């Protein structure tokens, strides 16, 4: 039995349902994906019993990383506006929501490609050892011959011949093999620059828990790192890194795809910083494939073999994008697809400029065309959607791939709207957590008692008081203030559970 305030002095109360702190989101629809991808997602979701959003977004992000900057799309017919199909994605969910297994399953074909890189690297290492020995012997022989010719001091042409011998021998020096990469997990920005220079197609930053990375970039001493990552979002920036010991490293294409998971409690302060303007440089808005689905309440035992055909078809799409090397790397919409994109573009631009649209949402919407056109390009290659016959280019994206990509817009906007709401409504979820864990709290209850628990999602002292006041307004708690003593001071605020929670 919980400690309740005296029932004789307080009239019986009924609790009022707490409001929802999260706006509704569009559920994931498998029609958003080509069947080659949808079948794999459906099979994985059935076996893991996770939201389909987790696997779908992870799969799409991984596919974009494989494609990298080897091709691009011009969204306009005549303009030189150019978009690289790299995607930045984030999965928002509480702990133990199957985020990590979902990401792991979706990225398996990508790791198979990297295993191929490793095997190739090992072969090149063996060849390098042989070539290095040969080059060393060749150089020693050239040096000996050069010395022999230089002994004849009467012939001036002997010096030129000796230099040519040495230069020819040096040309035989073997290039040091480089291990190709796609996935990176934890690296300094300096090392990232090196890796991007070595892997011209781009890299894929994958973090099971991306909150640490985002929190680090929010610190003042890491603002240069933050600026570099922002450069990598567009995927086509050229960046020069000057180092005293290593000279200048030129990164021709700063192409970075990104995928990570994060807990709602860790996301709240980051969103609040963007809303308040403290860290509003567009980093949060660049997380375009940001999804926060409702987690499943039901669960049942499922033990079945993976659908091998679905996985084979899924893996084949990675191989297709990995080997995709068209003669003309530029892609454009066909006439029908172009009109679809124009109509959507006009709608999204007006929505972004509406006075009722928040600044953070407006910034997100203005970056959405890059994401939608990138998805259209990926789907075009997967579906072989060649569009109408065109004399301009064989790489013409048709209406089918474009319409599928545009369907992602409303879905993604609904999820980002939920994320934006977290800046002002996180105290509602904090209030619900207080109710669920009320038996672990003392009676009477003070704000500092909650602070001392260290529970994730509680936020600042002000947010805790907002949560407590919400519970008072909805008849969960009754507030009393302590009597001020003779020494003065401010009265403390104490909270008792009302009689309405006795039957909960």
Secondary structure by P-SEA (a helix, b strand, c coil): cccccccccccbbbbccccccccccccccccccccaaaaaaaaaaaaacccaaaaaaaaaaaaaaaaccccccccccccccccccbbbbbbbbccccaaaaaaaaaaaaaaaaaaaaaaaaaaaaaaaaaaaaaaaaaaaaaaaaaaaaaccccccaaaaaaaaaaaaaaaaccccccccccccccccaaaaaaaaaacccbbbbbbccaaaaaaaaacccaaaaaaaaaaacccbbbbbbbbccccccccccbbbbbccccccccaaaaaaaaaacccccccccccccccccccccbbbbbbcccaaaaaaaaaaaaaaaaaccccccbbbbcaaaaaaaaaaaaaaaaaaacccccaaaaaaaaaaaaaaaaaaaaaaaaacccccccccccccccaaaaaaaaaaaaaaaaaaaaaaaccccaaaaaaaaaaaacccccccccaaaaaaacccccccaaaaaaaaaaaaaaccbbbbbccccccccbbbbbbbbccccccc
